[in-house]
Every structure is written in structure tokens, then in C-alpha cells.
């Protein structure tokens, strides 16, 4: 099973070819291609590649499936006995990406 751990939007995600991942919003329309070069770990089924901190020459390509907003998060503040109540809502923007290909470059010094 080929997979890679990519870093985008300050978080890490496991990417497998053919699977869909949901990440913080990226610029682009549905159908456009995206490439992630910050691959920190990868496995091609028999061998695991570990970057220090990232794999050189490795990249993950995908296609934007849709842009959207997540579920609403309600933030409610209240101070007892003071007639103070404040309600706010927030919907986090996301991008859904279908992973097309995972490619590992030649070995760097820190790979195992």
C-alpha cells in the first residue's frame, strides 16, 4: 500500500492514491490540479522513506474536488447575573482533494 504523510495548512495528512482528503482552503477551482512538495514520510509498500524534515524530490499530486464550508461551530459566552450573553458562529473553509499520484524522488541522506 503506497501512502505519504504531507504537511499543509500547519497540519499533517495521510494521502493514499485514489482517496479523498479534506484540508484547509487552498486557492483554486474544482477540477484544477494541486501539488504538495512537503512530503515528510512515505511508504511504497515494501520500504518506508523518512525525511529529515522532508523528502527531497517527493511530491503528491491531486485534483480539487470541491470547495466548501464545514459544519457551524457555535461559540456562546455568558456572565451569570450580569445580563450578558454573546453568541457567535463560525464555519471553517475547506478544500476536498482527490489524490492522483504519489512519487518519491531519489534518496536523501536521512532516509531509511
Phi and psi in degrees as a GROMACS rama.xvg file:
@    title "Ramachandran Plot"
@    xaxis  label "Phi"
@    yaxis  label "Psi"
@TYPE xy
-91.6183  127.95  UNK-2
-149.038  165.427  UNK-3
-144.604  149.854  UNK-4
-103.72  117.544  UNK-5
-110.822  157.133  UNK-6
-118.504  123.715  UNK-7
-154.536  142.968  UNK-8
64.4945  25.731  UNK-9
78.6077  7.79511  UNK-10
-131.076  168.248  UNK-11
-114.565  140.223  UNK-12
-133.412  144.681  UNK-13
-89.6422  124.401  UNK-14
-115.889  128.496  UNK-15
-125.164  143.543  UNK-16
-60.0355  131.375  UNK-17
90.0747  -14.7871  UNK-18
-89.7292  164.01  UNK-19
-113.506  135.269  UNK-20
-123.396  152.452  UNK-21
-114.246  118.658  UNK-22
-125.309  166.944  UNK-23
-58.073  154.357  UNK-24
-53.7696  133.222  UNK-25
-115.402  151.219  UNK-26
-69.6279  141.735  UNK-27
135.448  157.308  UNK-28
-99.808  167.091  UNK-29
-60.5522  133.849  UNK-30
98.5369  -14.9509  UNK-31
-81.142  155.127  UNK-32
-90.4681  146.492  UNK-33
-132.94  150.071  UNK-34
-129.711  132.946  UNK-35
-110.328  118.03  UNK-36
-97.8558  -12.4287  UNK-37
-90.0057  74.1605  UNK-38
-97.5565  119.574  UNK-39
-100.355  -17.6799  UNK-40
-156.146  147.187  UNK-41
-152.646  154.677  UNK-42
-138.71  133.451  UNK-43
-105.238  22.0287  UNK-44
102.541  -48.7141  UNK-45
-106.888  -23.4998  UNK-46
-133.045  141.045  UNK-47
-105.845  132.539  UNK-48
-110.196  125.171  UNK-49
-117.67  128.31  UNK-50
-91.3117  160.266  UNK-51
-130.941  81.9259  UNK-52
-89.2034  -15.8096  UNK-53
-130.186  157.234  UNK-54
-77.5941  130.952  UNK-55
-80.2293  132.252  UNK-56
81.3204  -5.08536  UNK-57
-87.7343  143.909  UNK-58
-153.101  155.227  UNK-59
-121.228  127.789  UNK-60
-110.695  148.121  UNK-61
-153.664  179.329  UNK-62
-129.922  135.364  UNK-63
-71.9696  123.322  UNK-64
-88.0074  -48.911  UNK-65
-160.066  157.415  UNK-66
-108.816  145.08  UNK-67
-167.315  -174.338  UNK-68
-118.901  139.314  UNK-69
-76.7834  -172.408  UNK-70
-64.3033  150.624  UNK-71
-74.5889  134.485  UNK-72
-106.945  126.73  UNK-73
-100.059  128.335  UNK-74
-112.481  120.141  UNK-75
-124.1  122.41  UNK-76
-113.03  142.436  UNK-77
-150.632  140.855  UNK-78
-115.171  120.862  UNK-79
-65.3541  143.962  UNK-80
61.6769  11.1355  UNK-81
-116.711  5.98106  UNK-82
55.108  40.7896  UNK-83
-123.538  121.385  UNK-84
-147.34  134.318  UNK-85
-135.093  127.935  UNK-86
-120.799  126.894  UNK-87
-128.835  153.789  UNK-88
-127.328  157.521  UNK-89
-150.552  136.252  UNK-90
-124.486  118.73  UNK-91
-79.0259  132.074  UNK-92
-76.5858  141.083  UNK-93
-138.767  163.594  UNK-94
-126.577  131.171  UNK-95
-101.113  126.65  UNK-96
-124.79  133.692  UNK-97
-96.8119  123.507  UNK-98
-77.5292  126.139  UNK-99
-97.0842  -46.9399  UNK-100
-148.548  145.342  UNK-101
-123.978  122.735  UNK-102
-126.507  133.581  UNK-103
-106.48  133.03  UNK-104
-80.0355  -167.948  UNK-105
-69.3733  161.961  UNK-106
-65.9296  140.889  UNK-107
-100.966  172.441  UNK-108
-60.3718  -31.9608  UNK-109
-92.0881  4.51155  UNK-110
-80.1412  150.058  UNK-111
